[in-house]
């Protein structure tokens, strides 16, 4: 077998999946393993970027409302510019609110033999600019959702979980370009909990206080 062929056979196996189904990986032990992947993550990212782009475009067009000679009164131009910015700004804010909790990926440590209420999880969502945002959470912190378009609302950690979180963050943050933070109480997450789920994802749901949340 040639060296190139050997490298190809050693590459991790990753393939596209339906919403909620895990992405299989042959990552070395001790690393984090994806057990859930949001099937609409790409569409959500495109929607976020499009909403931000529309706001930037509308902002850039504002000077043209006031440029040039025209019989349109200054007050009317101001109203038109404010209306344009208001409409694009509200659509951007709505997209940020609706898609902010969307979970693009959820990972557990490869070394986690059993998944229980205190198993560390890394949850990936997106910022307003569609960049990845990773937070640490535990199944015991998944409470009932308090807003639409959410599956869970984060509960405050007890003293033991808080200390465990500090230990985990101290291990995983060195060398990371964007440090991971512990999810704050009230943070919302949305995941596809219907349909096909990985066995690990099912155990995560079962270990949470609101197992079976939609």
ZATOR-373208 format. One record per residue (C-alpha): z, y, x; residue number from 1. Coordinates in steps of 0.2 Angstrom, whole numbers, plus 5000, padded with zeros to 4 digits. Last residue first. Layout:
BEGIN
<r><c3>Z</c3><c2>Y</c2><c1>X</c1><seq>NUM</seq></r>
...
END
This chain:
BEGIN
<r><c3>5114</c3><c2>5099</c2><c1>4802</c1><seq>214</seq></r>
<r><c3>5132</c3><c2>5094</c2><c1>4807</c1><seq>213</seq></r>
<r><c3>5134</c3><c2>5075</c2><c1>4807</c1><seq>212</seq></r>
<r><c3>5149</c3><c2>5075</c2><c1>4818</c1><seq>211</seq></r>
<r><c3>5158</c3><c2>5091</c2><c1>4816</c1><seq>210</seq></r>
<r><c3>5173</c3><c2>5089</c2><c1>4828</c1><seq>209</seq></r>
<r><c3>5161</c3><c2>5083</c2><c1>4841</c1><seq>208</seq></r>
<r><c3>5161</c3><c2>5065</c2><c1>4849</c1><seq>207</seq></r>
<r><c3>5149</c3><c2>5058</c2><c1>4836</c1><seq>206</seq></r>
<r><c3>5136</c3><c2>5071</c2><c1>4840</c1><seq>205</seq></r>
<r><c3>5138</c3><c2>5068</c2><c1>4859</c1><seq>204</seq></r>
<r><c3>5136</c3><c2>5049</c2><c1>4855</c1><seq>203</seq></r>
<r><c3>5120</c3><c2>5052</c2><c1>4845</c1><seq>202</seq></r>
<r><c3>5114</c3><c2>5062</c2><c1>4860</c1><seq>201</seq></r>
<r><c3>5117</c3><c2>5048</c2><c1>4872</c1><seq>200</seq></r>
<r><c3>5108</c3><c2>5035</c2><c1>4861</c1><seq>199</seq></r>
<r><c3>5093</c3><c2>5047</c2><c1>4861</c1><seq>198</seq></r>
<r><c3>5088</c3><c2>5054</c2><c1>4844</c1><seq>197</seq></r>
<r><c3>5074</c3><c2>5051</c2><c1>4832</c1><seq>196</seq></r>
<r><c3>5074</c3><c2>5061</c2><c1>4816</c1><seq>195</seq></r>
<r><c3>5087</c3><c2>5074</c2><c1>4811</c1><seq>194</seq></r>
<r><c3>5099</c3><c2>5083</c2><c1>4823</c1><seq>193</seq></r>
<r><c3>5086</c3><c2>5095</c2><c1>4829</c1><seq>192</seq></r>
<r><c3>5097</c3><c2>5107</c2><c1>4839</c1><seq>191</seq></r>
<r><c3>5103</c3><c2>5124</c2><c1>4836</c1><seq>190</seq></r>
<r><c3>5117</c3><c2>5132</c2><c1>4846</c1><seq>189</seq></r>
<r><c3>5129</c3><c2>5146</c2><c1>4842</c1><seq>188</seq></r>
<r><c3>5142</c3><c2>5155</c2><c1>4853</c1><seq>187</seq></r>
<r><c3>5157</c3><c2>5159</c2><c1>4843</c1><seq>186</seq></r>
<r><c3>5169</c3><c2>5155</c2><c1>4857</c1><seq>185</seq></r>
<r><c3>5160</c3><c2>5158</c2><c1>4874</c1><seq>184</seq></r>
<r><c3>5150</c3><c2>5144</c2><c1>4883</c1><seq>183</seq></r>
<r><c3>5156</c3><c2>5142</c2><c1>4900</c1><seq>182</seq></r>
<r><c3>5145</c3><c2>5150</c2><c1>4913</c1><seq>181</seq></r>
<r><c3>5131</c3><c2>5143</c2><c1>4924</c1><seq>180</seq></r>
<r><c3>5126</c3><c2>5154</c2><c1>4939</c1><seq>179</seq></r>
<r><c3>5108</c3><c2>5160</c2><c1>4940</c1><seq>178</seq></r>
<r><c3>5101</c3><c2>5157</c2><c1>4958</c1><seq>177</seq></r>
<r><c3>5112</c3><c2>5141</c2><c1>4960</c1><seq>176</seq></r>
<r><c3>5118</c3><c2>5138</c2><c1>4977</c1><seq>175</seq></r>
<r><c3>5136</c3><c2>5136</c2><c1>4973</c1><seq>174</seq></r>
<r><c3>5137</c3><c2>5134</c2><c1>4954</c1><seq>173</seq></r>
<r><c3>5139</c3><c2>5115</c2><c1>4951</c1><seq>172</seq></r>
<r><c3>5155</c3><c2>5111</c2><c1>4959</c1><seq>171</seq></r>
<r><c3>5165</c3><c2>5127</c2><c1>4955</c1><seq>170</seq></r>
<r><c3>5158</c3><c2>5126</c2><c1>4937</c1><seq>169</seq></r>
<r><c3>5165</c3><c2>5108</c2><c1>4935</c1><seq>168</seq></r>
<r><c3>5182</c3><c2>5113</c2><c1>4941</c1><seq>167</seq></r>
<r><c3>5183</c3><c2>5128</c2><c1>4930</c1><seq>166</seq></r>
<r><c3>5177</c3><c2>5118</c2><c1>4915</c1><seq>165</seq></r>
<r><c3>5191</c3><c2>5105</c2><c1>4918</c1><seq>164</seq></r>
<r><c3>5203</c3><c2>5119</c2><c1>4918</c1><seq>163</seq></r>
<r><c3>5197</c3><c2>5126</c2><c1>4902</c1><seq>162</seq></r>
<r><c3>5196</c3><c2>5109</c2><c1>4894</c1><seq>161</seq></r>
<r><c3>5215</c3><c2>5106</c2><c1>4898</c1><seq>160</seq></r>
<r><c3>5220</c3><c2>5123</c2><c1>4892</c1><seq>159</seq></r>
<r><c3>5211</c3><c2>5121</c2><c1>4875</c1><seq>158</seq></r>
<r><c3>5193</c3><c2>5127</c2><c1>4873</c1><seq>157</seq></r>
<r><c3>5189</c3><c2>5140</c2><c1>4860</c1><seq>156</seq></r>
<r><c3>5176</c3><c2>5133</c2><c1>4847</c1><seq>155</seq></r>
<r><c3>5158</c3><c2>5135</c2><c1>4849</c1><seq>154</seq></r>
<r><c3>5147</c3><c2>5136</c2><c1>4834</c1><seq>153</seq></r>
<r><c3>5136</c3><c2>5121</c2><c1>4830</c1><seq>152</seq></r>
<r><c3>5119</c3><c2>5117</c2><c1>4821</c1><seq>151</seq></r>
<r><c3>5112</c3><c2>5135</c2><c1>4820</c1><seq>150</seq></r>
<r><c3>5098</c3><c2>5143</c2><c1>4810</c1><seq>149</seq></r>
<r><c3>5110</c3><c2>5151</c2><c1>4798</c1><seq>148</seq></r>
<r><c3>5127</c3><c2>5157</c2><c1>4804</c1><seq>147</seq></r>
<r><c3>5145</c3><c2>5149</c2><c1>4805</c1><seq>146</seq></r>
<r><c3>5140</c3><c2>5132</c2><c1>4812</c1><seq>145</seq></r>
<r><c3>5154</c3><c2>5119</c2><c1>4812</c1><seq>144</seq></r>
<r><c3>5162</c3><c2>5117</c2><c1>4828</c1><seq>143</seq></r>
<r><c3>5156</c3><c2>5109</c2><c1>4845</c1><seq>142</seq></r>
<r><c3>5170</c3><c2>5112</c2><c1>4857</c1><seq>141</seq></r>
<r><c3>5175</c3><c2>5094</c2><c1>4858</c1><seq>140</seq></r>
<r><c3>5157</c3><c2>5090</c2><c1>4863</c1><seq>139</seq></r>
<r><c3>5160</c3><c2>5100</c2><c1>4879</c1><seq>138</seq></r>
<r><c3>5151</c3><c2>5116</c2><c1>4885</c1><seq>137</seq></r>
<r><c3>5143</c3><c2>5123</c2><c1>4900</c1><seq>136</seq></r>
<r><c3>5130</c3><c2>5136</c2><c1>4898</c1><seq>135</seq></r>
<r><c3>5112</c3><c2>5138</c2><c1>4904</c1><seq>134</seq></r>
<r><c3>5100</c3><c2>5152</c2><c1>4900</c1><seq>133</seq></r>
<r><c3>5082</c3><c2>5150</c2><c1>4904</c1><seq>132</seq></r>
<r><c3>5071</c3><c2>5165</c2><c1>4902</c1><seq>131</seq></r>
<r><c3>5063</c3><c2>5169</c2><c1>4886</c1><seq>130</seq></r>
<r><c3>5065</c3><c2>5188</c2><c1>4888</c1><seq>129</seq></r>
<r><c3>5078</c3><c2>5189</c2><c1>4875</c1><seq>128</seq></r>
<r><c3>5087</c3><c2>5175</c2><c1>4884</c1><seq>127</seq></r>
<r><c3>5083</c3><c2>5156</c2><c1>4881</c1><seq>126</seq></r>
<r><c3>5094</c3><c2>5141</c2><c1>4878</c1><seq>125</seq></r>
<r><c3>5099</c3><c2>5127</c2><c1>4890</c1><seq>124</seq></r>
<r><c3>5115</c3><c2>5117</c2><c1>4886</c1><seq>123</seq></r>
<r><c3>5124</c3><c2>5108</c2><c1>4901</c1><seq>122</seq></r>
<r><c3>5137</c3><c2>5096</c2><c1>4895</c1><seq>121</seq></r>
<r><c3>5153</c3><c2>5090</c2><c1>4902</c1><seq>120</seq></r>
<r><c3>5161</c3><c2>5075</c2><c1>4894</c1><seq>119</seq></r>
<r><c3>5178</c3><c2>5080</c2><c1>4885</c1><seq>118</seq></r>
<r><c3>5174</c3><c2>5074</c2><c1>4868</c1><seq>117</seq></r>
<r><c3>5167</c3><c2>5057</c2><c1>4874</c1><seq>116</seq></r>
<r><c3>5151</c3><c2>5051</c2><c1>4883</c1><seq>115</seq></r>
<r><c3>5154</c3><c2>5035</c2><c1>4893</c1><seq>114</seq></r>
<r><c3>5148</c3><c2>5031</c2><c1>4911</c1><seq>113</seq></r>
<r><c3>5145</c3><c2>5050</c2><c1>4915</c1><seq>112</seq></r>
<r><c3>5139</c3><c2>5048</c2><c1>4933</c1><seq>111</seq></r>
<r><c3>5121</c3><c2>5054</c2><c1>4928</c1><seq>110</seq></r>
<r><c3>5129</c3><c2>5070</c2><c1>4922</c1><seq>109</seq></r>
<r><c3>5124</c3><c2>5076</c2><c1>4905</c1><seq>108</seq></r>
<r><c3>5110</c3><c2>5087</c2><c1>4900</c1><seq>107</seq></r>
<r><c3>5104</c3><c2>5097</c2><c1>4884</c1><seq>106</seq></r>
<r><c3>5087</c3><c2>5105</c2><c1>4883</c1><seq>105</seq></r>
<r><c3>5078</c3><c2>5119</c2><c1>4874</c1><seq>104</seq></r>
<r><c3>5093</c3><c2>5122</c2><c1>4862</c1><seq>103</seq></r>
<r><c3>5088</c3><c2>5136</c2><c1>4850</c1><seq>102</seq></r>
<r><c3>5103</c3><c2>5148</c2><c1>4848</c1><seq>101</seq></r>
<r><c3>5093</c3><c2>5164</c2><c1>4853</c1><seq>100</seq></r>
<r><c3>5078</c3><c2>5159</c2><c1>4842</c1><seq>99</seq></r>
<r><c3>5084</c3><c2>5168</c2><c1>4826</c1><seq>98</seq></r>
<r><c3>5093</c3><c2>5182</c2><c1>4833</c1><seq>97</seq></r>
<r><c3>5080</c3><c2>5186</c2><c1>4847</c1><seq>96</seq></r>
<r><c3>5066</c3><c2>5184</c2><c1>4834</c1><seq>95</seq></r>
<r><c3>5075</c3><c2>5196</c2><c1>4822</c1><seq>94</seq></r>
<r><c3>5078</c3><c2>5209</c2><c1>4836</c1><seq>93</seq></r>
<r><c3>5059</c3><c2>5208</c2><c1>4841</c1><seq>92</seq></r>
<r><c3>5054</c3><c2>5210</c2><c1>4822</c1><seq>91</seq></r>
<r><c3>5066</c3><c2>5225</c2><c1>4820</c1><seq>90</seq></r>
<r><c3>5059</c3><c2>5233</c2><c1>4836</c1><seq>89</seq></r>
<r><c3>5041</c3><c2>5231</c2><c1>4830</c1><seq>88</seq></r>
<r><c3>5045</c3><c2>5239</c2><c1>4813</c1><seq>87</seq></r>
<r><c3>5056</c3><c2>5253</c2><c1>4820</c1><seq>86</seq></r>
<r><c3>5044</c3><c2>5257</c2><c1>4834</c1><seq>85</seq></r>
<r><c3>5030</c3><c2>5259</c2><c1>4822</c1><seq>84</seq></r>
<r><c3>5040</c3><c2>5269</c2><c1>4809</c1><seq>83</seq></r>
<r><c3>5047</c3><c2>5280</c2><c1>4822</c1><seq>82</seq></r>
<r><c3>5029</c3><c2>5284</c2><c1>4829</c1><seq>81</seq></r>
<r><c3>5023</c3><c2>5287</c2><c1>4811</c1><seq>80</seq></r>
<r><c3>5038</c3><c2>5298</c2><c1>4806</c1><seq>79</seq></r>
<r><c3>5036</c3><c2>5308</c2><c1>4822</c1><seq>78</seq></r>
<r><c3>5017</c3><c2>5311</c2><c1>4819</c1><seq>77</seq></r>
<r><c3>5021</c3><c2>5317</c2><c1>4801</c1><seq>76</seq></r>
<r><c3>5034</c3><c2>5329</c2><c1>4808</c1><seq>75</seq></r>
<r><c3>5022</c3><c2>5336</c2><c1>4820</c1><seq>74</seq></r>
<r><c3>5009</c3><c2>5340</c2><c1>4807</c1><seq>73</seq></r>
<r><c3>4992</c3><c2>5331</c2><c1>4807</c1><seq>72</seq></r>
<r><c3>4978</c3><c2>5344</c2><c1>4809</c1><seq>71</seq></r>
<r><c3>4974</c3><c2>5336</c2><c1>4826</c1><seq>70</seq></r>
<r><c3>4973</c3><c2>5341</c2><c1>4844</c1><seq>69</seq></r>
<r><c3>4977</c3><c2>5328</c2><c1>4857</c1><seq>68</seq></r>
<r><c3>4993</c3><c2>5318</c2><c1>4861</c1><seq>67</seq></r>
<r><c3>5008</c3><c2>5317</c2><c1>4850</c1><seq>66</seq></r>
<r><c3>5004</c3><c2>5299</c2><c1>4842</c1><seq>65</seq></r>
<r><c3>4997</c3><c2>5294</c2><c1>4859</c1><seq>64</seq></r>
<r><c3>5014</c3><c2>5296</c2><c1>4867</c1><seq>63</seq></r>
<r><c3>5020</c3><c2>5282</c2><c1>4856</c1><seq>62</seq></r>
<r><c3>5008</c3><c2>5269</c2><c1>4861</c1><seq>61</seq></r>
<r><c3>5018</c3><c2>5263</c2><c1>4876</c1><seq>60</seq></r>
<r><c3>5033</c3><c2>5259</c2><c1>4865</c1><seq>59</seq></r>
<r><c3>5022</c3><c2>5250</c2><c1>4853</c1><seq>58</seq></r>
<r><c3>5015</c3><c2>5239</c2><c1>4867</c1><seq>57</seq></r>
<r><c3>5032</c3><c2>5236</c2><c1>4874</c1><seq>56</seq></r>
<r><c3>5038</c3><c2>5231</c2><c1>4856</c1><seq>55</seq></r>
<r><c3>5023</c3><c2>5219</c2><c1>4854</c1><seq>54</seq></r>
<r><c3>5026</c3><c2>5211</c2><c1>4871</c1><seq>53</seq></r>
<r><c3>5044</c3><c2>5208</c2><c1>4866</c1><seq>52</seq></r>
<r><c3>5039</c3><c2>5199</c2><c1>4850</c1><seq>51</seq></r>
<r><c3>5025</c3><c2>5189</c2><c1>4859</c1><seq>50</seq></r>
<r><c3>5037</c3><c2>5183</c2><c1>4872</c1><seq>49</seq></r>
<r><c3>5050</c3><c2>5177</c2><c1>4860</c1><seq>48</seq></r>
<r><c3>5036</c3><c2>5169</c2><c1>4849</c1><seq>47</seq></r>
<r><c3>5029</c3><c2>5160</c2><c1>4865</c1><seq>46</seq></r>
<r><c3>5046</c3><c2>5154</c2><c1>4870</c1><seq>45</seq></r>
<r><c3>5050</c3><c2>5147</c2><c1>4853</c1><seq>44</seq></r>
<r><c3>5033</c3><c2>5138</c2><c1>4853</c1><seq>43</seq></r>
<r><c3>5037</c3><c2>5130</c2><c1>4870</c1><seq>42</seq></r>
<r><c3>5054</c3><c2>5125</c2><c1>4864</c1><seq>41</seq></r>
<r><c3>5048</c3><c2>5117</c2><c1>4848</c1><seq>40</seq></r>
<r><c3>5052</c3><c2>5099</c2><c1>4853</c1><seq>39</seq></r>
<r><c3>5069</c3><c2>5103</c2><c1>4859</c1><seq>38</seq></r>
<r><c3>5074</c3><c2>5091</c2><c1>4873</c1><seq>37</seq></r>
<r><c3>5089</c3><c2>5080</c2><c1>4873</c1><seq>36</seq></r>
<r><c3>5096</c3><c2>5068</c2><c1>4885</c1><seq>35</seq></r>
<r><c3>5092</c3><c2>5077</c2><c1>4901</c1><seq>34</seq></r>
<r><c3>5101</c3><c2>5070</c2><c1>4916</c1><seq>33</seq></r>
<r><c3>5112</c3><c2>5080</c2><c1>4928</c1><seq>32</seq></r>
<r><c3>5113</c3><c2>5074</c2><c1>4946</c1><seq>31</seq></r>
<r><c3>5127</c3><c2>5063</c2><c1>4952</c1><seq>30</seq></r>
<r><c3>5116</c3><c2>5047</c2><c1>4953</c1><seq>29</seq></r>
<r><c3>5098</c3><c2>5051</c2><c1>4959</c1><seq>28</seq></r>
<r><c3>5086</c3><c2>5057</c2><c1>4945</c1><seq>27</seq></r>
<r><c3>5075</c3><c2>5043</c2><c1>4938</c1><seq>26</seq></r>
<r><c3>5071</c3><c2>5053</c2><c1>4922</c1><seq>25</seq></r>
<r><c3>5068</c3><c2>5049</c2><c1>4904</c1><seq>24</seq></r>
<r><c3>5066</c3><c2>5065</c2><c1>4893</c1><seq>23</seq></r>
<r><c3>5077</c3><c2>5063</c2><c1>4877</c1><seq>22</seq></r>
<r><c3>5071</c3><c2>5064</c2><c1>4860</c1><seq>21</seq></r>
<r><c3>5077</c3><c2>5078</c2><c1>4849</c1><seq>20</seq></r>
<r><c3>5059</c3><c2>5085</c2><c1>4844</c1><seq>19</seq></r>
<r><c3>5046</c3><c2>5072</c2><c1>4849</c1><seq>18</seq></r>
<r><c3>5043</c3><c2>5068</c2><c1>4867</c1><seq>17</seq></r>
<r><c3>5032</c3><c2>5073</c2><c1>4882</c1><seq>16</seq></r>
<r><c3>5034</c3><c2>5062</c2><c1>4897</c1><seq>15</seq></r>
<r><c3>5044</c3><c2>5060</c2><c1>4913</c1><seq>14</seq></r>
<r><c3>5045</c3><c2>5046</c2><c1>4925</c1><seq>13</seq></r>
<r><c3>5051</c3><c2>5052</c2><c1>4942</c1><seq>12</seq></r>
<r><c3>5039</c3><c2>5049</c2><c1>4957</c1><seq>11</seq></r>
<r><c3>5042</c3><c2>5034</c2><c1>4968</c1><seq>10</seq></r>
<r><c3>5025</c3><c2>5025</c2><c1>4963</c1><seq>9</seq></r>
<r><c3>5015</c3><c2>5041</c2><c1>4967</c1><seq>8</seq></r>
<r><c3>5024</c3><c2>5041</c2><c1>4984</c1><seq>7</seq></r>
<r><c3>5019</c3><c2>5023</c2><c1>4988</c1><seq>6</seq></r>
<r><c3>5001</c3><c2>5027</c2><c1>4983</c1><seq>5</seq></r>
<r><c3>5000</c3><c2>5041</c2><c1>4995</c1><seq>4</seq></r>
<r><c3>5008</c3><c2>5031</c2><c1>5010</c1><seq>3</seq></r>
<r><c3>4995</c3><c2>5017</c2><c1>5007</c1><seq>2</seq></r>
<r><c3>5000</c3><c2>5000</c2><c1>5000</c1><seq>1</seq></r>
END
